[in-house]
Amino acid sequence: MVSAHGRKEELRWRTRGYIAPSVTIYHRDLQLGTGVFIDERAVIFQRKAGGPAKIGNNVCIYRDTILETGEARRPRRAKSSTHLTV
């Protein structure tokens, strides 16, 4: 059961998004949708010659998850309302 405070916090990040301070983003061609939640110690990394990454609206990337793009002719995508975890 989620408390009223928890529901308010979820609503806040759903509208504005949230990226934890411990997140590492090393990507030149990253597109983030609205309301994206990226939890503690997640990594978004682009290899040399790595393609673009598109993270859709309301995507949740949970703690310790690593997203990496390598050589690609088309973008890697996490469609809206996707939840990614280790």
N, CA, C and O atoms as a MOPAC input file, in Angstrom:
PM7 MOZYME 1SCF
protein

 N      0.84100 1    -1.18300 1     0.00000 1
 C      0.00000 1     0.00000 1     0.00000 1
 C      0.88700 1     1.24700 1     0.00000 1
 O      1.79600 1     1.37100 1     0.82100 1
 N      0.62100 1     2.14500 1    -0.90500 1
 C      1.40700 1     3.37300 1    -1.03200 1
 C      0.75400 1     4.47400 1    -0.21000 1
 O     -0.45900 1     4.67500 1    -0.27600 1
 N      1.57000 1     5.18800 1     0.56800 1
 C      1.04900 1     6.28400 1     1.38600 1
 C      0.65800 1     7.46300 1     0.50100 1
 O      1.01000 1     7.51700 1    -0.67800 1
 N     -0.07500 1     8.40300 1     1.08800 1
 C     -0.45700 1     9.60900 1     0.35100 1
 C      0.78900 1    10.37100 1    -0.07200 1
 O      0.83700 1    10.92300 1    -1.17100 1
 N      1.80200 1    10.40400 1     0.79900 1
 C      3.06000 1    11.07300 1     0.44900 1
 C      3.71200 1    10.37900 1    -0.74100 1
 O      4.20600 1    11.04600 1    -1.65000 1
 N      3.71900 1     9.04900 1    -0.74400 1
 C      4.29600 1     8.28600 1    -1.85700 1
 C      3.58200 1     8.57300 1    -3.16600 1
 O      4.22400 1     8.68900 1    -4.21000 1
 N      2.26300 1     8.68900 1    -3.12100 1
 C      1.49300 1     8.99700 1    -4.33600 1
 C      1.81900 1    10.39600 1    -4.84400 1
 O      1.91300 1    10.60900 1    -6.05300 1
 N      1.99200 1    11.35500 1    -3.93100 1
 C      2.36200 1    12.71100 1    -4.34600 1
 C      3.73800 1    12.71400 1    -4.99600 1
 O      3.93400 1    13.36800 1    -6.02000 1
 N      4.69400 1    11.99200 1    -4.41400 1
 C      6.03000 1    11.91900 1    -4.99100 1
 C      5.99500 1    11.27500 1    -6.36800 1
 O      6.65600 1    11.75200 1    -7.29100 1
 N      5.23400 1    10.19900 1    -6.51800 1
 C      5.13000 1     9.54300 1    -7.82600 1
 C      4.52300 1    10.48800 1    -8.85200 1
 O      4.99500 1    10.55400 1    -9.98800 1
 N      3.49100 1    11.21500 1    -8.46800 1
 C      2.87800 1    12.17400 1    -9.38500 1
 C      3.88600 1    13.24100 1    -9.78800 1
 O      3.92100 1    13.65300 1   -10.94800 1
 N      4.70300 1    13.69000 1    -8.84400 1
 C      5.69800 1    14.72100 1    -9.13400 1
 C      6.69600 1    14.23000 1   -10.18400 1
 O      6.96300 1    14.94800 1   -11.14700 1
 N      7.25900 1    13.01800 1   -10.02300 1
 C      8.22800 1    12.56300 1   -11.01800 1
 C      7.56600 1    12.13100 1   -12.29900 1
 O      8.20700 1    12.17400 1   -13.35000 1
 N      6.30500 1    11.71200 1   -12.26800 1
 C      5.60500 1    11.34700 1   -13.50100 1
 C      5.41300 1    12.56000 1   -14.40700 1
 O      5.40600 1    12.42100 1   -15.63100 1
 N      5.26000 1    13.72700 1   -13.82900 1
 C      5.04700 1    14.91500 1   -14.65200 1
 C      6.35700 1    15.60500 1   -15.02300 1
 O      6.48400 1    16.12700 1   -16.13000 1
 N      7.33400 1    15.61400 1   -14.11300 1
 C      8.59400 1    16.31600 1   -14.38300 1
 C      9.75500 1    15.38100 1   -14.68800 1
 O     10.74500 1    15.80100 1   -15.28700 1
 N      9.64900 1    14.12600 1   -14.28500 1
 C     10.74400 1    13.18700 1   -14.44800 1
 C     11.70100 1    13.26300 1   -13.27200 1
 O     11.65500 1    14.19800 1   -12.47300 1
 N     12.57400 1    12.25800 1   -13.18000 1
 C     13.54600 1    12.21700 1   -12.09300 1
 C     14.77300 1    11.44100 1   -12.55300 1
 O     14.64700 1    10.34600 1   -13.10000 1
 N     15.94500 1    11.99600 1   -12.33500 1
 C     17.20400 1    11.31000 1   -12.59300 1
 C     18.01200 1    11.39000 1   -11.30400 1
 O     18.36600 1    12.48100 1   -10.85700 1
 N     18.30400 1    10.23500 1   -10.70300 1
 C     19.04000 1    10.19200 1    -9.43700 1
 C     20.44000 1    10.77900 1    -9.61500 1
 O     21.01100 1    10.69500 1   -10.70200 1
 N     20.98800 1    11.36500 1    -8.56900 1
 C     22.31500 1    11.97600 1    -8.65800 1
 C     23.42800 1    10.98400 1    -8.99600 1
 O     24.45800 1    11.38500 1    -9.53800 1
 N     23.24400 1     9.70700 1    -8.68900 1
 C     24.29100 1     8.70900 1    -8.93000 1
 C     24.24900 1     8.10700 1   -10.33500 1
 O     25.04500 1     7.22000 1   -10.64400 1
 N     23.34800 1     8.56400 1   -11.18000 1
 C     23.22700 1     8.04600 1   -12.55100 1
 C     24.41000 1     8.53700 1   -13.39100 1
 O     24.83800 1     9.68500 1   -13.27100 1
 N     24.93200 1     7.64300 1   -14.24800 1
 C     25.98800 1     8.00600 1   -15.18300 1
 C     25.42000 1     7.99900 1   -16.58700 1
 O     24.91400 1     6.97800 1   -17.05100 1
 N     25.50000 1     9.13800 1   -17.26700 1
 C     25.05800 1     9.22300 1   -18.66100 1
 C     26.24900 1     9.66800 1   -19.49000 1
 O     26.76000 1    10.77500 1   -19.32600 1
 N     26.68400 1     8.78100 1   -20.38700 1
 C     27.77100 1     9.07600 1   -21.30900 1
 C     27.23500 1     8.75800 1   -22.70000 1
 O     27.49600 1     7.68700 1   -23.24900 1
 N     26.49200 1     9.69000 1   -23.25500 1
 C     25.80300 1     9.45200 1   -24.53000 1
 C     25.56900 1    10.78200 1   -25.22700 1
 O     24.96600 1    11.69200 1   -24.65800 1
 N     26.04900 1    10.89200 1   -26.46300 1
 C     25.89900 1    12.14900 1   -27.21200 1
 C     24.55400 1    12.26700 1   -27.90900 1
 O     24.14000 1    13.37200 1   -28.26000 1
 N     23.86500 1    11.15700 1   -28.11600 1
 C     22.62500 1    11.18300 1   -28.90200 1
 C     21.48900 1    10.50600 1   -28.13800 1
 O     20.86800 1     9.56300 1   -28.62900 1
 N     21.22800 1    11.00500 1   -26.92400 1
 C     20.17900 1    10.46900 1   -26.06000 1
 C     18.98500 1    11.40600 1   -26.07800 1
 O     19.13300 1    12.61400 1   -25.88900 1
 N     17.80300 1    10.85200 1   -26.30500 1
 C     16.56400 1    11.63100 1   -26.26100 1
 C     15.68700 1    11.05700 1   -25.15400 1
 O     15.35900 1     9.87000 1   -25.16800 1
 N     15.30700 1    11.90000 1   -24.19800 1
 C     14.45700 1    11.48300 1   -23.08900 1
 C     13.06000 1    12.05700 1   -23.26500 1
 O     12.89900 1    13.24300 1   -23.55400 1
 N     12.04800 1    11.20900 1   -23.09000 1
 C     10.66900 1    11.67100 1   -23.11600 1
 C     10.31600 1    12.35600 1   -21.80000 1
 O     11.18600 1    12.57700 1   -20.95800 1
 N      9.06500 1    12.68500 1   -21.62800 1
 C      8.60700 1    13.33200 1   -20.38900 1
 C      8.34300 1    12.28200 1   -19.32200 1
 O      7.99700 1    11.14100 1   -19.63100 1
 N      8.50900 1    12.67300 1   -18.07200 1
 C      8.19800 1    11.79300 1   -16.95500 1
 C      9.10200 1    10.58200 1   -16.83900 1
 O      8.68200 1     9.56600 1   -16.28600 1
 N     10.33100 1    10.64800 1   -17.34000 1
 C     11.25800 1     9.51600 1   -17.26300 1
 C     11.83200 1     9.43400 1   -15.84500 1
 O     12.22100 1    10.44800 1   -15.26500 1
 N     11.88000 1     8.22900 1   -15.30100 1
 C     12.42700 1     7.96600 1   -13.97000 1
 C     13.67100 1     7.10000 1   -14.13200 1
 O     13.59000 1     5.98800 1   -14.65300 1
 N     14.82900 1     7.60700 1   -13.68800 1
 C     16.06700 1     6.83800 1   -13.75000 1
 C     16.60700 1     6.72200 1   -12.33100 1
 O     16.98600 1     7.71600 1   -11.71100 1
 N     16.63700 1     5.49200 1   -11.82800 1
 C     16.95500 1     5.21100 1   -10.42800 1
 C     18.46700 1     5.17000 1   -10.17900 1
 O     19.26800 1     5.28900 1   -11.10600 1
 N     18.83000 1     5.00200 1    -8.92600 1
 C     20.21600 1     5.02600 1    -8.45900 1
 C     21.13500 1     4.10400 1    -9.25500 1
 O     20.76200 1     2.98400 1    -9.60200 1
 N     22.32300 1     4.58500 1    -9.53400 1
 C     23.43600 1     3.85100 1   -10.12700 1
 C     23.14400 1     3.25600 1   -11.50900 1
 O     23.84400 1     2.34000 1   -11.94100 1
 N     22.13600 1     3.75500 1   -12.19800 1
 C     21.89000 1     3.31000 1   -13.58000 1
 C     22.94400 1     3.95300 1   -14.48000 1
 O     23.48400 1     5.01400 1   -14.16600 1
 N     23.22800 1     3.29200 1   -15.60400 1
 C     24.22800 1     3.78400 1   -16.55300 1
 C     23.62200 1     3.77000 1   -17.94700 1
 O     23.01400 1     2.78000 1   -18.35400 1
 N     23.78700 1     4.86800 1   -18.68100 1
 C     23.41500 1     4.93200 1   -20.09500 1
 C     24.68900 1     5.29200 1   -20.84100 1
 O     25.23600 1     6.38100 1   -20.66500 1
 N     25.16200 1     4.36300 1   -21.68000 1
 C     26.49600 1     4.47000 1   -22.26600 1
 C     26.44300 1     4.27500 1   -23.77400 1
 O     25.73700 1     3.39800 1   -24.27300 1
 N     27.19000 1     5.09400 1   -24.48900 1
 C     27.29300 1     4.98400 1   -25.94500 1
 C     28.71100 1     4.57100 1   -26.31300 1
 O     29.67000 1     5.28500 1   -26.02100 1
 N     28.83700 1     3.40600 1   -26.95800 1
 C     30.14700 1     2.96300 1   -27.42700 1
 C     30.59900 1     3.82000 1   -28.60000 1
 O     29.80500 1     4.56400 1   -29.17600 1
 N     31.86100 1     3.71400 1   -28.94600 1
 C     32.37400 1     4.40200 1   -30.11900 1
 C     31.54500 1     3.94800 1   -31.32000 1
 O     31.31100 1     2.75200 1   -31.49400 1
 N     31.10900 1     4.87900 1   -32.13400 1
 C     30.23800 1     4.62400 1   -33.28800 1
 C     28.86600 1     4.11300 1   -32.85800 1
 O     28.13200 1     3.55300 1   -33.67200 1
 N     28.51800 1     4.29600 1   -31.60400 1
 C     27.20500 1     3.86400 1   -31.11700 1
 C     26.09900 1     4.72900 1   -31.66700 1
 O     26.28000 1     5.92500 1   -31.90000 1
 N     24.96100 1     4.11700 1   -31.87100 1
 C     23.82300 1     4.82100 1   -32.43000 1
 C     23.02800 1     5.58200 1   -31.38000 1
 O     23.38100 1     5.58600 1   -30.20100 1
 N     21.95700 1     6.22400 1   -31.81700 1
 C     21.12000 1     7.00000 1   -30.90500 1
 C     20.31000 1     6.10700 1   -29.96200 1
 O     20.09800 1     4.92500 1   -30.23000 1
 N     19.86600 1     6.69800 1   -28.86000 1
 C     18.98800 1     6.02700 1   -27.90500 1
 C     17.79800 1     6.94100 1   -27.64900 1
 O     17.96400 1     8.13400 1   -27.39700 1
 N     16.60000 1     6.37400 1   -27.71400 1
 C     15.38100 1     7.13600 1   -27.45400 1
 C     14.61600 1     6.47400 1   -26.31600 1
 O     14.21100 1     5.31600 1   -26.40700 1
 N     14.43000 1     7.23600 1   -25.24600 1
 C     13.69400 1     6.76500 1   -24.07700 1
 C     12.34800 1     7.47500 1   -24.08100 1
 O     12.28900 1     8.70000 1   -23.97000 1
 N     11.26800 1     6.71200 1   -24.20800 1
 C      9.92700 1     7.28800 1   -24.35400 1
 C      9.36100 1     7.86600 1   -23.06600 1
 O     10.01300 1     7.84400 1   -22.02200 1
 N      8.16000 1     8.37500 1   -23.15000 1
 C      7.47000 1     8.98100 1   -22.01500 1
 C      7.19300 1     7.95000 1   -20.92500 1
 O      6.85100 1     6.80200 1   -21.20900 1
 N      7.34700 1     8.37900 1   -19.67300 1
 C      7.02300 1     7.58300 1   -18.49300 1
 C      7.76800 1     6.25800 1   -18.40900 1
 O      7.24800 1     5.29200 1   -17.85200 1
 N      8.96900 1     6.20100 1   -18.95200 1
 C      9.80700 1     4.99900 1   -18.83700 1
 C     10.49300 1     5.01500 1   -17.47400 1
 O     10.94200 1     6.06400 1   -17.01200 1
 N     10.57300 1     3.84800 1   -16.83200 1
 C     11.27100 1     3.68700 1   -15.55800 1
 C     12.49600 1     2.81700 1   -15.78500 1
 O     12.38200 1     1.68900 1   -16.26400 1
 N     13.65800 1     3.33600 1   -15.44600 1
 C     14.90400 1     2.58100 1   -15.50600 1
 C     15.34700 1     2.41600 1   -14.05400 1
 O     15.72500 1     3.38600 1   -13.39700 1
 N     15.29600 1     1.17700 1   -13.56000 1
 C     15.53400 1     0.93100 1   -12.14600 1
 C     17.01300 1     0.81000 1   -11.81700 1
 O     17.85500 1     0.68500 1   -12.70600 1
 N     17.31600 1     0.85000 1   -10.51700 1
 C     18.70300 1     0.90100 1   -10.03700 1
 C     19.56400 1    -0.21200 1   -10.59900 1
 O     19.12600 1    -1.34200 1   -10.81200 1
 N     20.82700 1     0.17000 1   -10.83000 1
 C     21.87700 1    -0.73400 1   -11.30300 1
 C     21.65900 1    -1.27000 1   -12.72200 1
 O     22.32700 1    -2.22300 1   -13.12400 1
 N     20.74700 1    -0.68100 1   -13.47600 1
 C     20.51300 1    -1.09700 1   -14.86000 1
 C     21.51900 1    -0.39400 1   -15.77700 1
 O     21.81800 1     0.78700 1   -15.59800 1
 N     22.03500 1    -1.13800 1   -16.75900 1
 C     22.97500 1    -0.58300 1   -17.72300 1
 C     22.36300 1    -0.65600 1   -19.11400 1
 O     22.00300 1    -1.73500 1   -19.58400 1
 N     22.24600 1     0.49200 1   -19.76900 1
 C     21.79000 1     0.56200 1   -21.15600 1
 C     22.98400 1     1.00400 1   -21.99000 1
 O     23.60500 1     2.02700 1   -21.70100 1
 N     23.30300 1     0.23500 1   -23.02000 1
 C     24.47900 1     0.51500 1   -23.82100 1
 C     24.11500 1     0.43100 1   -25.29600 1
 O     23.46300 1    -0.51900 1   -25.73000 1
 N     24.53900 1     1.42800 1   -26.06200 1
 C     24.31600 1     1.38700 1   -27.50000 1
 C     25.63600 1     1.15100 1   -28.20600 1
 O     26.64300 1     1.78800 1   -27.89700 1
 N     25.62000 1     0.22700 1   -29.15900 1
 C     26.78300 1    -0.04900 1   -29.99100 1
 C     26.47600 1     0.39800 1   -31.40800 1
 O     25.58300 1     1.21600 1   -31.63000 1
 N     27.21200 1    -0.13800 1   -32.36100 1
 C     26.96800 1     0.21800 1   -33.75200 1
 C     25.55000 1    -0.18800 1   -34.12900 1
 O     25.13500 1    -1.32800 1   -33.92500 1
 N     24.83300 1     0.75300 1   -34.67200 1
 C     23.44300 1     0.47300 1   -35.06500 1
 C     23.04700 1     1.41900 1   -36.18500 1
 O     23.44400 1     2.58400 1   -36.20800 1
 N     22.27700 1     0.90900 1   -37.09100 1
 C     21.77400 1     1.75800 1   -38.17900 1
 C     20.47300 1     2.43600 1   -37.78600 1
 O     20.09200 1     3.44500 1   -38.37900 1
 N     19.79800 1     1.89500 1   -36.80300 1
 C     18.55200 1     2.52200 1   -36.35600 1
 C     18.62400 1     2.73700 1   -34.84300 1
 O     19.39200 1     2.05800 1   -34.16100 1
 N     17.84100 1     3.66300 1   -34.31700 1
 C     17.91700 1     3.98700 1   -32.89000 1
 C     17.46300 1     2.81900 1   -32.01400 1
 O     16.60500 1     2.03100 1   -32.40800 1
 N     18.04700 1     2.72200 1   -30.83000 1
 C     17.56300 1     1.80500 1   -29.79200 1
 C     16.50000 1     2.56600 1   -29.02500 1
 O     16.68600 1     3.73300 1   -28.67800 1
 N     15.37700 1     1.89600 1   -28.76000 1
 C     14.25200 1     2.59600 1   -28.15400 1
 C     13.67800 1     1.84500 1   -26.96000 1
 O     13.62200 1     0.61500 1   -26.94600 1
 N     13.25500 1     2.60900 1   -25.96100 1
 C     12.43000 1     2.09800 1   -24.87700 1
 C     11.11500 1     2.84600 1   -25.02300 1
 O     11.02400 1     4.03500 1   -24.71500 1
 N     10.10000 1     2.13800 1   -25.49700 1
 C      8.81500 1     2.79700 1   -25.78000 1
 C      8.13200 1     3.26300 1   -24.49900 1
 O      8.49700 1     2.84400 1   -23.40100 1
 N      7.14900 1     4.12100 1   -24.65100 1
 C      6.43800 1     4.72300 1   -23.52500 1
 C      5.95500 1     3.67700 1   -22.53500 1
 O      5.50800 1     2.59300 1   -22.90700 1
 N      6.06100 1     4.04200 1   -21.24800 1
 C      5.59400 1     3.24800 1   -20.10400 1
 C      6.31200 1     1.91100 1   -19.94100 1
 O      5.76700 1     0.99200 1   -19.33000 1
 N      7.52400 1     1.78900 1   -20.47700 1
 C      8.33400 1     0.60000 1   -20.29600 1
 C      9.05100 1     0.66400 1   -18.96100 1
 O      9.42100 1     1.74500 1   -18.50300 1
 N      9.25200 1    -0.50600 1   -18.32400 1
 C     10.00600 1    -0.60400 1   -17.08800 1
 C     11.21900 1    -1.47400 1   -17.34700 1
 O     11.07200 1    -2.61400 1   -17.78600 1
 N     12.42200 1    -0.96200 1   -17.08400 1
 C     13.66900 1    -1.69300 1   -17.32000 1
 C     14.37600 1    -1.93700 1   -16.00900 1
 O     14.49800 1    -1.03500 1   -15.18100 1
 N     14.84200 1    -3.16200 1   -15.82100 1
 C     15.55100 1    -3.51000 1   -14.59100 1
 C     16.63900 1    -4.52200 1   -14.89700 1
 O     16.68900 1    -5.07900 1   -15.99300 1
 N     17.51300 1    -4.75900 1   -13.92200 1
 C     18.61000 1    -5.72300 1   -14.09000 1
 C     18.03300 1    -7.11300 1   -14.17400 1
 O     18.77800 1    -8.08300 1   -14.31700 1

